[in-house]
């Protein structure tokens, strides 16, 4: 149903929009065609067939839509694209809507924020001419997409070869003991630095984020012997630690005992010196008194000496000739010293013992 000559649309509204057939006719006039006579079948000479022109335009518009769908695309925030036009670098496109000439431009899209990982295991020769199996892993990402696409045919294959080359070089500069034990961290750092230098020289556009030495093992044929060596080394370290711990315990204790003995000796020294000074002072005072009254001082010294000597003995001296038969003996004190006294002997001599009756 054709509505070209109608002022209203089928719903009763006014039809002011341009008619698609009019657009077709105008476009045909631009191309140089003529309208066929009215009522004819459109087969007049020198004119375009309206149905054929319409089909051409439909196809052209469909082609434009399809071409636009192939040319317009969107990049995510982590994606970048490199456009090659006729084989040459044209531009690097960022996130968002982008355009390319489909069929003319080549497009390479990569996720530049994705961290990639590669792991490999190789047998290496150490500095001391031993063989060791080393497992290394590398984490990397694309830092320069243009270099990644254009400079190297297979950047990741170059990465694998560069890892092996750098690892062999670094392991070859270290001994077997260093590779298997304490030197793994240093080896990983050296491999990362050398690997990044190789990739930069190739212009791969890759950035190495981290290199790890996952595992280092001796060859299978000597693994049991090597395990014995490792066990012996661990026992050695264990005994050394125990010895050091014992030394840390016994040395402070010995130092404490030495300090205690030194303090005791100093105290004894002070005591002896003080006693000596006291004796000297006493003797000086005694000398002064002796110079004043020699006989009295001599007798007093004699009495004090006899008292000091006799007070520590168990013997009792009795003067019988004086005619004094009454004498009281301190038996309680003498018995307290554990000495045995023959009481009958004293009684036979006419002595009285305290506690006896007058009979």
C-alpha positions as CSV (number, residue, x, y, z in Angstrom):
1,X,0.0,0.0,0.0
2,X,1.5,3.3,-1.1
3,X,0.8,6.4,1.1
4,X,2.7,9.0,-1.1
5,X,-0.4,11.0,-2.1
6,X,-2.1,10.7,1.3
7,X,-2.1,13.5,3.8
8,X,-2.9,11.2,6.7
9,X,-1.4,8.0,8.0
10,X,-3.5,4.9,8.5
11,X,-4.2,6.0,12.1
12,X,-5.7,9.3,11.2
13,X,-2.7,11.5,11.9
14,X,-1.1,14.0,9.5
15,X,1.7,12.5,7.6
16,X,4.4,15.2,7.3
17,X,7.4,12.8,7.2
18,X,9.3,12.5,3.9
19,X,8.4,9.5,1.9
20,X,11.0,6.7,1.4
21,X,10.0,6.4,-2.3
22,X,10.6,10.1,-2.8
23,X,14.1,9.6,-1.4
24,X,14.6,6.8,-3.7
25,X,13.5,8.8,-6.7
26,X,15.7,11.7,-5.7
27,X,18.7,9.5,-5.3
28,X,17.9,7.9,-8.8
29,X,17.8,11.4,-10.3
30,X,21.2,12.1,-8.8
31,X,22.5,9.0,-10.5
32,X,21.1,10.2,-13.9
33,X,18.0,8.0,-14.2
34,X,14.6,9.0,-15.4
35,X,11.2,8.2,-14.0
36,X,9.2,5.7,-16.1
37,X,5.9,6.8,-17.6
38,X,2.9,6.5,-15.3
39,X,1.0,3.2,-15.7
40,X,3.9,1.6,-17.5
41,X,5.8,-1.4,-16.1
42,X,9.0,0.6,-15.9
43,X,10.6,-1.0,-19.0
44,X,11.0,2.3,-21.0
45,X,14.3,2.8,-22.8
46,X,17.0,4.8,-21.1
47,X,15.3,4.7,-17.7
48,X,16.1,2.9,-14.4
49,X,13.8,0.4,-13.1
50,X,12.6,1.7,-9.8
51,X,12.4,-1.8,-8.2
52,X,16.0,-2.5,-9.3
53,X,17.2,0.9,-7.9
54,X,15.4,0.3,-4.7
55,X,17.0,-3.1,-4.2
56,X,20.4,-1.5,-4.9
57,X,19.9,1.1,-2.3
58,X,18.6,-1.5,0.2
59,X,21.7,-3.5,-0.4
60,X,23.9,-0.4,-0.2
61,X,22.4,0.6,3.2
62,X,22.7,-2.9,4.5
63,X,26.3,-3.0,3.4
64,X,27.0,0.3,5.2
65,X,25.4,-1.1,8.4
66,X,27.4,-4.3,8.2
67,X,30.6,-2.4,7.4
68,X,30.0,0.0,10.3
69,X,29.4,-3.0,12.6
70,X,32.8,-4.4,11.5
71,X,34.6,-1.1,11.8
72,X,33.3,0.2,15.1
73,X,34.2,-1.7,18.3
74,X,34.7,-1.1,22.0
75,X,37.8,-1.7,24.2
76,X,37.6,-2.5,27.9
77,X,39.5,-0.5,30.5
78,X,42.3,-3.1,30.5
79,X,42.5,-3.5,26.7
80,X,44.6,-1.7,24.1
81,X,44.6,-2.1,20.3
82,X,47.2,-1.5,17.7
83,X,46.0,-0.6,14.2
84,X,48.1,-1.5,11.1
85,X,47.0,0.2,7.9
86,X,48.2,-1.5,4.8
87,X,50.8,-3.3,6.9
88,X,52.2,-0.1,8.6
89,X,51.7,1.1,12.1
90,X,48.8,3.6,12.1
91,X,47.9,4.2,15.8
92,X,47.4,2.7,19.2
93,X,43.9,2.9,20.5
94,X,42.7,3.2,24.1
95,X,39.6,2.1,25.9
96,X,36.2,3.0,24.8
97,X,34.6,3.2,21.3
98,X,37.1,3.0,18.4
99,X,37.0,2.9,14.6
100,X,39.0,1.1,12.0
101,X,38.7,0.5,8.3
102,X,37.5,-3.0,8.0
103,X,39.3,-5.0,5.3
104,X,42.1,-2.4,5.2
105,X,43.3,-2.1,8.8
106,X,44.6,-5.0,10.8
107,X,43.7,-4.9,14.5
108,X,45.6,-6.5,17.4
109,X,43.9,-6.4,20.8
110,X,45.7,-7.4,24.1
111,X,44.9,-7.1,27.8
112,X,47.8,-5.0,29.0
113,X,46.9,-5.2,32.7
114,X,46.8,-9.0,32.8
115,X,49.7,-10.6,34.8
116,X,50.9,-13.7,32.9
117,X,52.9,-16.6,34.3
118,X,55.4,-19.0,32.8
119,X,57.1,-21.9,34.5
120,X,59.9,-24.2,33.2
121,X,62.3,-26.8,34.6
122,X,65.8,-27.3,33.2
123,X,69.0,-29.1,34.2
124,X,71.8,-26.7,34.9
125,X,75.5,-26.9,35.4
126,X,76.9,-25.1,38.5
127,X,80.2,-23.3,39.0
128,X,81.7,-26.4,40.8
129,X,80.7,-28.6,37.8
130,X,77.6,-30.2,39.4
131,X,74.2,-30.8,37.8
132,X,71.1,-29.4,39.4
133,X,67.4,-29.4,38.3
134,X,66.0,-25.9,38.7
135,X,62.3,-24.9,38.4
136,X,61.8,-21.2,37.7
137,X,58.6,-19.2,37.3
138,X,58.3,-15.7,35.8
139,X,55.4,-13.3,36.1
140,X,55.1,-10.6,33.4
141,X,52.7,-8.3,31.5
142,X,52.6,-6.3,28.4
143,X,54.1,-2.8,29.0
144,X,54.3,-1.6,25.4
145,X,51.8,-3.1,23.0
146,X,53.3,-1.5,19.9
147,X,56.7,-3.2,20.6
148,X,54.9,-6.4,21.5
149,X,53.1,-6.5,18.2
150,X,55.7,-5.1,15.8
151,X,59.2,-5.8,17.0
152,X,59.2,-9.6,17.6
153,X,57.3,-12.3,15.8
154,X,56.6,-14.4,19.0
155,X,57.4,-12.3,22.1
156,X,56.4,-15.1,24.5
157,X,58.7,-17.6,22.8
158,X,61.5,-15.1,23.1
159,X,60.6,-14.8,26.8
160,X,61.0,-18.5,27.3
161,X,64.3,-18.6,25.6
162,X,65.6,-15.6,27.5
163,X,64.6,-17.1,30.8
164,X,66.6,-20.3,30.1
165,X,69.6,-18.2,28.9
166,X,69.6,-15.9,32.0
167,X,69.1,-18.8,34.4
168,X,71.9,-20.9,32.9
169,X,74.2,-17.9,33.1
170,X,73.4,-17.1,36.8
171,X,73.4,-20.7,38.0
172,X,76.8,-21.2,36.3
173,X,78.2,-18.5,38.5
174,X,77.1,-20.2,41.7
175,X,78.1,-23.4,43.5
176,X,75.7,-26.3,44.1
177,X,75.4,-25.6,47.8
178,X,74.4,-22.0,47.1
179,X,71.8,-23.0,44.5
180,X,70.2,-25.6,46.7
181,X,70.2,-23.7,50.0
182,X,70.8,-20.0,50.9
183,X,71.5,-18.5,47.4
184,X,68.1,-19.0,45.8
185,X,66.8,-15.6,46.5
186,X,69.9,-13.9,45.1
187,X,69.7,-16.1,42.1
188,X,66.1,-15.1,41.4
189,X,66.9,-11.4,41.6
190,X,69.9,-11.7,39.3
191,X,67.8,-13.8,36.8
192,X,65.1,-11.1,36.8
193,X,67.5,-8.3,36.1
194,X,69.3,-10.2,33.3
195,X,66.0,-11.4,31.8
196,X,64.6,-7.8,31.7
197,X,67.8,-6.6,30.1
198,X,67.5,-9.3,27.3
199,X,63.8,-8.5,26.7
200,X,64.5,-4.8,26.5
201,X,67.3,-5.4,24.0
202,X,64.9,-7.4,21.8
203,X,62.2,-4.7,22.2
204,X,59.5,-7.2,23.1
205,X,57.5,-4.7,25.1
206,X,57.2,-7.1,28.1
207,X,57.8,-6.2,31.7
208,X,59.0,-8.8,34.1
209,X,57.3,-8.3,37.5
210,X,58.8,-11.2,39.5
211,X,61.0,-14.2,39.1
212,X,60.9,-17.1,41.6
213,X,63.1,-20.1,42.0
214,X,60.3,-22.6,42.8
215,X,62.5,-25.7,43.4
216,X,66.1,-26.9,43.2
217,X,66.9,-30.6,43.3
218,X,69.9,-32.6,42.6
219,X,69.7,-35.2,39.8
220,X,67.6,-38.3,40.7
221,X,70.6,-40.6,40.6
222,X,72.3,-38.9,43.5
223,X,69.3,-37.6,45.4
224,X,69.5,-40.1,48.2
225,X,73.2,-39.3,48.9
226,X,72.4,-35.6,48.8
227,X,69.6,-36.1,51.3
228,X,72.1,-37.7,53.6
229,X,74.4,-34.7,53.2
230,X,71.6,-32.3,53.9
231,X,70.6,-34.3,57.0
232,X,74.2,-34.2,58.3
233,X,74.3,-30.5,57.7
234,X,71.1,-30.0,59.6
235,X,72.5,-32.1,62.5
236,X,75.6,-30.0,62.5
237,X,73.7,-26.8,62.7
238,X,71.5,-28.3,65.5
239,X,74.5,-29.2,67.6
240,X,76.1,-25.9,67.0
241,X,73.0,-24.1,68.2
242,X,72.8,-26.3,71.3
243,X,76.5,-25.5,72.0
244,X,75.9,-21.8,71.6
245,X,72.9,-22.0,73.8
246,X,74.9,-23.8,76.5
247,X,77.7,-21.3,76.2
248,X,75.2,-18.5,76.6
249,X,73.9,-20.2,79.8
250,X,77.2,-21.2,81.5
251,X,79.3,-18.1,80.7
252,X,77.0,-15.7,82.6
253,X,76.7,-18.1,85.5
254,X,80.5,-18.4,85.7
255,X,80.8,-14.7,85.6
256,X,78.3,-14.3,88.4
257,X,80.2,-16.8,90.6
258,X,83.4,-15.0,89.8
259,X,81.9,-11.7,90.9
260,X,80.5,-13.2,94.0
261,X,83.9,-14.6,95.0
262,X,85.5,-11.2,94.3
263,X,83.0,-9.5,96.5
264,X,83.6,-12.1,99.3
265,X,87.3,-11.6,99.0
266,X,87.0,-7.9,99.2
267,X,84.7,-8.2,102.3
268,X,87.3,-10.6,103.9
269,X,90.0,-8.1,103.1
270,X,88.1,-5.3,104.7
271,X,87.4,-7.4,107.7
272,X,91.0,-8.5,108.2
273,X,92.3,-5.0,107.7
274,X,89.7,-3.6,110.2
275,X,90.6,-6.3,112.8
276,X,94.3,-5.6,112.3
277,X,93.8,-1.9,112.7
278,X,91.7,-2.6,115.8
279,X,94.5,-4.8,117.3
280,X,97.1,-2.1,116.5
281,X,94.9,0.5,118.2
282,X,94.4,-1.7,121.3
283,X,98.1,-2.5,121.5
284,X,99.0,1.2,121.2
285,X,96.6,2.1,124.0
286,X,98.1,-0.8,126.1
287,X,101.6,0.4,125.4
288,X,100.7,3.8,126.7
289,X,99.2,2.3,129.9
290,X,102.3,0.1,130.3
291,X,104.6,3.1,130.1
292,X,102.6,4.7,132.9
293,X,102.4,1.7,135.2
294,X,104.5,-1.3,134.0
295,X,103.9,-3.7,137.0
296,X,100.2,-3.1,137.3
297,X,99.8,-3.5,133.5
298,X,101.9,-6.6,133.5
299,X,99.9,-8.3,136.3
300,X,96.7,-7.4,134.6
301,X,97.8,-8.8,131.3
302,X,98.9,-12.0,133.1
303,X,95.5,-12.4,134.8
304,X,93.6,-11.8,131.6
305,X,95.7,-14.3,129.7
306,X,95.2,-17.0,132.4
307,X,91.5,-16.3,132.5
308,X,91.3,-16.7,128.8
309,X,93.2,-19.9,128.8
310,X,91.7,-21.6,131.8
311,X,88.1,-20.7,130.8
312,X,88.4,-23.0,127.8
313,X,89.8,-26.0,129.7
314,X,88.0,-28.8,131.7
315,X,90.6,-29.1,134.4
316,X,90.0,-27.7,137.9
317,X,92.8,-26.6,140.1
318,X,92.3,-26.7,143.9
319,X,94.5,-25.3,146.6
320,X,94.1,-27.8,149.5
321,X,96.9,-26.3,151.6
322,X,94.9,-23.2,152.3
323,X,92.7,-25.3,154.7
324,X,89.5,-24.3,153.0
325,X,87.4,-27.5,152.7
326,X,84.2,-25.8,151.5
327,X,84.1,-25.4,147.7
328,X,81.3,-25.2,145.3
329,X,81.9,-26.6,141.9
330,X,79.8,-25.4,138.8
331,X,78.8,-28.9,137.8
332,X,75.9,-27.8,135.7
333,X,78.2,-25.9,133.4
334,X,80.8,-28.6,133.4
335,X,78.2,-31.3,132.7
336,X,76.8,-29.2,129.9
337,X,80.1,-29.4,128.1
338,X,79.9,-33.1,128.0
339,X,82.7,-33.7,130.5
340,X,82.6,-36.6,133.0
341,X,83.7,-35.7,136.6
342,X,84.6,-38.2,139.3
343,X,82.5,-36.8,142.1
344,X,83.7,-39.5,144.6
345,X,87.2,-38.3,144.1
346,X,86.3,-34.8,145.2
347,X,84.3,-36.2,148.2
348,X,87.3,-38.2,149.3
349,X,89.3,-35.1,149.5
350,X,86.7,-33.5,151.8
351,X,85.1,-31.3,149.2
352,X,81.4,-30.4,149.3
353,X,79.4,-30.3,146.1
354,X,76.5,-27.9,145.8
355,X,73.3,-29.7,146.4
356,X,74.6,-32.2,149.0
357,X,73.3,-32.2,152.5
358,X,75.3,-31.1,155.5
359,X,75.6,-34.6,156.8
